[in-house]
Amino acid sequence: MMIARADVLDTLTPGEVTTSGHVARTMNCPVRTANDVLRELANDGLVELDVDWAAADATDELIVRRIPRDRSRLFSTA
């Protein structure tokens, strides 16, 4: 999966997802990229990624080679 370069969007409704895969945090603020979301999931142990984060940050692109984890934890309410 390839994540496109981040563009600056500042007029989204919180939680709105753009066609380029960005998710708004708050109105009139830069949005979180898919890279940000995937990094948080990996840091929380919800997904396991094989990613060169330095290269991803330098290019604003991310190639995910694997996401094998117990996906039931993603939707856990506990």
Order of alpha helices (4+ residues) and beta strands (2+ residues): alpha-alpha
